[in-house]
Amino acid sequence: MRVLLELIRIIFIFLFLGAISSGIINYIYTKLGTDMNSYGWMGVIAIFILLFVLYRNKLQFSGWYKGKGRVKLSEKVFKLLIFSSVSLLLLPPILSFFFK
């Protein structure tokens, strides 16, 4: 039962926080004049990477599941994912500016 509750919690976190973050990113991108049809997917992927890192390093330790596999990401993987996510967030406005 705890596994099912944790799965529902994960889905809720990703859908709720993902939707709010995507709305904010889409608003910022449209204000910057970014072509959302061509480059908007990069922002969505970046948000889900950030949510994954947040869950693995913080949120998984406050949930219902208490079994095996509750380990933080290694420092190297953490830095790689954060760098990739920030790059994906910054890339759409730059690409939209150069390829208009």
Residue frames relative to the residue before (quaternion, step in Angstrom):
aa qw qx qy qz dx dy dz
M 1.0000 0.0000 0.0000 0.0000 0.00 0.00 0.00
R 0.6360 0.5380 -0.3309 0.4433 3.59 1.03 -0.77
V 0.6265 0.5361 -0.3386 0.4533 3.56 1.05 -0.75
L 0.6541 0.5094 -0.3071 0.4672 3.58 0.96 -0.84
L 0.6489 0.5053 -0.3162 0.4729 3.58 0.97 -0.80
E 0.6584 0.4957 -0.3129 0.4721 3.58 0.98 -0.81
L 0.6287 0.5297 -0.3325 0.4622 3.61 1.02 -0.72
I 0.6436 0.4989 -0.3140 0.4881 3.58 0.99 -0.81
R 0.6346 0.5321 -0.3174 0.4619 3.58 1.03 -0.79
I 0.6482 0.5138 -0.3136 0.4664 3.58 0.96 -0.86
I 0.6590 0.5036 -0.3080 0.4661 3.57 0.90 -0.94
F 0.6543 0.5084 -0.3116 0.4652 3.59 0.93 -0.87
I 0.6510 0.5136 -0.3209 0.4576 3.61 0.90 -0.90
F 0.7049 0.4647 -0.2825 0.4553 3.57 0.79 -0.97
L 0.6775 0.4748 -0.3090 0.4691 3.60 0.94 -0.78
F 0.7046 0.4708 -0.2762 0.4534 3.60 0.80 -0.98
L 0.7312 0.4043 -0.2443 0.4922 3.59 0.68 -1.04
G 0.6161 0.5471 -0.3383 0.4546 3.58 1.12 -0.66
A 0.6657 0.4984 -0.3038 0.4649 3.57 0.96 -0.84
I 0.6585 0.4978 -0.3114 0.4707 3.58 0.93 -0.87
S 0.6810 0.4872 -0.2892 0.4639 3.59 0.87 -0.94
S 0.6469 0.5156 -0.3217 0.4607 3.58 0.97 -0.80
G 0.6352 0.5260 -0.3278 0.4609 3.57 1.01 -0.74
I 0.6562 0.5002 -0.3076 0.4738 3.57 0.98 -0.82
I 0.6679 0.4931 -0.2980 0.4712 3.58 0.91 -0.92
N 0.6489 0.5099 -0.3240 0.4626 3.61 0.94 -0.82
Y 0.6316 0.5254 -0.3282 0.4662 3.59 1.02 -0.76
I 0.6663 0.4926 -0.2982 0.4738 3.58 0.92 -0.91
Y 0.6604 0.5131 -0.3082 0.4535 3.58 0.91 -0.89
T 0.6741 0.4801 -0.3142 0.4651 3.61 0.91 -0.82
K 0.6265 0.5220 -0.3387 0.4692 3.60 1.08 -0.64
L 0.6880 0.4545 -0.2735 0.4953 3.58 1.13 -0.62
G 0.5035 -0.6782 0.4068 0.3480 3.59 1.28 -0.10
T 0.3513 0.7458 -0.4896 0.2841 3.57 1.16 0.55
D 0.4427 -0.6765 0.5247 0.2664 3.56 -1.03 0.85
M 0.2702 -0.8137 0.4960 0.1372 3.59 -0.19 1.28
N 0.6152 0.5618 -0.3593 0.4206 3.60 1.07 -0.58
S 0.7364 0.4116 -0.2310 0.4847 3.57 1.05 -0.68
Y 0.8375 0.2291 -0.0647 0.4918 3.57 0.89 -0.92
G 0.4473 0.7288 -0.4375 0.2783 3.60 1.20 -0.06
W 0.5872 0.5998 -0.3642 0.4034 3.58 1.12 -0.60
M 0.5969 0.5733 -0.3734 0.4190 3.61 1.09 -0.57
G 0.6479 0.5189 -0.3101 0.4635 3.56 1.02 -0.78
V 0.6438 0.5202 -0.3180 0.4623 3.58 1.02 -0.81
I 0.6512 0.4974 -0.3154 0.4786 3.59 0.94 -0.83
A 0.6368 0.5295 -0.3266 0.4554 3.59 0.98 -0.82
I 0.6487 0.5134 -0.3204 0.4615 3.59 0.96 -0.81
F 0.6816 0.4784 -0.3040 0.4626 3.59 0.89 -0.83
I 0.6009 0.5275 -0.3617 0.4794 3.60 1.10 -0.55
L 0.6602 0.4995 -0.3073 0.4692 3.60 0.94 -0.86
L 0.6486 0.5053 -0.3195 0.4711 3.59 1.00 -0.76
F 0.6191 0.5383 -0.3356 0.4630 3.57 1.05 -0.73
V 0.6621 0.4917 -0.2997 0.4797 3.58 0.92 -0.91
L 0.6397 0.5235 -0.3219 0.4617 3.59 0.96 -0.84
Y 0.6771 0.4856 -0.3019 0.4631 3.58 0.89 -0.88
R 0.7076 0.4773 -0.2819 0.4382 3.59 0.79 -0.98
N 0.7597 0.3874 -0.2235 0.4721 3.61 0.99 -0.67
K 0.8006 0.2455 -0.1336 0.5301 3.63 1.11 -0.45
L 0.7903 0.4215 -0.2132 0.3903 3.55 0.44 -1.25
Q 0.6100 0.5775 -0.3715 0.3955 3.61 1.05 -0.56
F 0.6629 0.5149 -0.3027 0.4514 3.58 1.17 -0.48
S 0.6981 0.4367 -0.2755 0.4961 3.60 1.24 -0.14
G 0.5569 0.6414 -0.3768 0.3694 3.59 1.23 0.15
W 0.7167 -0.4510 0.3346 0.4135 3.54 -1.35 -0.28
Y 0.6474 0.5411 -0.3298 0.4235 3.58 1.05 -0.68
K 0.0772 -0.8161 0.5728 -0.0001 3.57 -0.78 1.05
G 0.4558 0.7285 -0.4172 0.2958 3.62 1.23 0.27
K 0.7662 -0.3407 0.2805 0.4672 3.52 -1.33 -0.44
G 0.7319 0.4693 -0.3067 0.3873 3.54 -1.31 0.26
R 0.5232 0.6188 -0.4250 0.4033 3.59 1.23 0.17
V 0.2710 0.7552 -0.5324 0.2700 3.53 0.22 1.34
K 0.4784 -0.6465 0.5094 0.3059 3.56 -1.07 0.76
L 0.5715 -0.5546 0.4709 0.3795 3.53 -1.28 0.38
S 0.5250 -0.6116 0.4728 0.3562 3.56 -1.11 0.60
E 0.6631 -0.5278 0.3588 0.3911 3.55 -1.22 0.52
K 0.6479 0.5285 -0.3113 0.4517 3.58 1.02 -0.84
V 0.6785 0.4703 -0.2846 0.4873 3.59 0.90 -0.91
F 0.6099 0.5599 -0.3355 0.4494 3.56 1.04 -0.83
K 0.6970 0.4671 -0.2735 0.4703 3.58 0.81 -1.00
L 0.6392 0.5279 -0.3238 0.4559 3.60 0.99 -0.80
L 0.6893 0.4750 -0.2871 0.4656 3.59 0.88 -0.90
I 0.6481 0.5017 -0.3230 0.4732 3.61 0.97 -0.76
F 0.6485 0.5086 -0.3151 0.4707 3.59 0.96 -0.85
S 0.6531 0.5080 -0.3102 0.4682 3.59 0.96 -0.86
S 0.6718 0.5076 -0.2965 0.4507 3.55 0.92 -0.89
V 0.6649 0.4826 -0.3057 0.4812 3.59 0.91 -0.86
S 0.6266 0.5298 -0.3340 0.4639 3.59 1.04 -0.74
L 0.6704 0.4891 -0.2954 0.4733 3.56 0.97 -0.86
L 0.6405 0.5130 -0.3316 0.4655 3.60 1.09 -0.58
L 0.7197 0.4449 -0.2496 0.4710 3.59 1.00 -0.77
L 0.5956 0.6362 -0.3465 0.3471 3.58 1.12 -0.58
P 0.6462 0.5536 -0.3602 0.3824 3.71 0.78 -0.77
P 0.6850 0.4498 -0.3322 0.4669 3.67 0.76 -0.77
I 0.6340 0.5298 -0.3309 0.4559 3.59 1.05 -0.73
L 0.6828 0.4753 -0.2899 0.4732 3.59 0.87 -0.92
S 0.6476 0.5170 -0.3216 0.4581 3.57 0.99 -0.81
F 0.6364 0.5235 -0.3283 0.4617 3.60 1.05 -0.70
F 0.7448 0.4284 -0.2385 0.4525 3.59 0.83 -0.93
F 0.7782 0.3420 -0.1822 0.4942 3.62 1.06 -0.59
K 0.3110 0.7476 -0.5226 0.2669 3.58 1.08 0.69
